[in-house]
Amino acid sequence: MPGVGIGVFLLTLGAILTFAVSAEAEGFSINTVGVILMIAGGLATLLSMLFWTTWFGTRDERTHTTHAH
């Protein structure tokens, strides 16, 4: 699930920018960018897991066999 990895990366980067960086930039807030990245990462992770279960299901289809009579 590559979307989960991207989502976790965005969450981590956003948390670092929000909680660990104290630098200030003129014109925009680094903390606000961090919060936006955390929200985007959370949504990416959630949507990736949702679509993963929708596309591939939660059960293993290989274990189910059809018997012809």
Contacts in CASP RR format, 6 or more apart in sequence:
PFRMAT RR
TARGET T0000
AUTHOR 0000-0000-0000
METHOD contacts of the structure
MODEL  1
MPGVGIGVFLLTLGAILTFAVSAEAEGFSINTVGVILMIAGGLATLLSML
FWTTWFGTRDERTHTTHAH
1 48 0 8 1.000
1 49 0 8 1.000
1 52 0 8 1.000
2 48 0 8 1.000
3 44 0 8 1.000
3 45 0 8 1.000
3 48 0 8 1.000
4 44 0 8 1.000
4 45 0 8 1.000
4 48 0 8 1.000
4 49 0 8 1.000
5 45 0 8 1.000
5 48 0 8 1.000
6 41 0 8 1.000
6 44 0 8 1.000
6 48 0 8 1.000
7 40 0 8 1.000
7 41 0 8 1.000
7 42 0 8 1.000
7 44 0 8 1.000
7 45 0 8 1.000
7 48 0 8 1.000
8 41 0 8 1.000
8 45 0 8 1.000
9 41 0 8 1.000
10 37 0 8 1.000
10 38 0 8 1.000
10 40 0 8 1.000
10 41 0 8 1.000
10 42 0 8 1.000
10 44 0 8 1.000
11 37 0 8 1.000
11 38 0 8 1.000
11 41 0 8 1.000
11 42 0 8 1.000
11 45 0 8 1.000
13 34 0 8 1.000
13 37 0 8 1.000
14 33 0 8 1.000
14 34 0 8 1.000
14 35 0 8 1.000
14 36 0 8 1.000
14 37 0 8 1.000
14 38 0 8 1.000
15 34 0 8 1.000
15 38 0 8 1.000
16 34 0 8 1.000
17 30 0 8 1.000
17 31 0 8 1.000
17 33 0 8 1.000
17 34 0 8 1.000
17 37 0 8 1.000
18 31 0 8 1.000
18 34 0 8 1.000
18 35 0 8 1.000
18 38 0 8 1.000
21 30 0 8 1.000
21 31 0 8 1.000
23 30 0 8 1.000
24 30 0 8 1.000
END
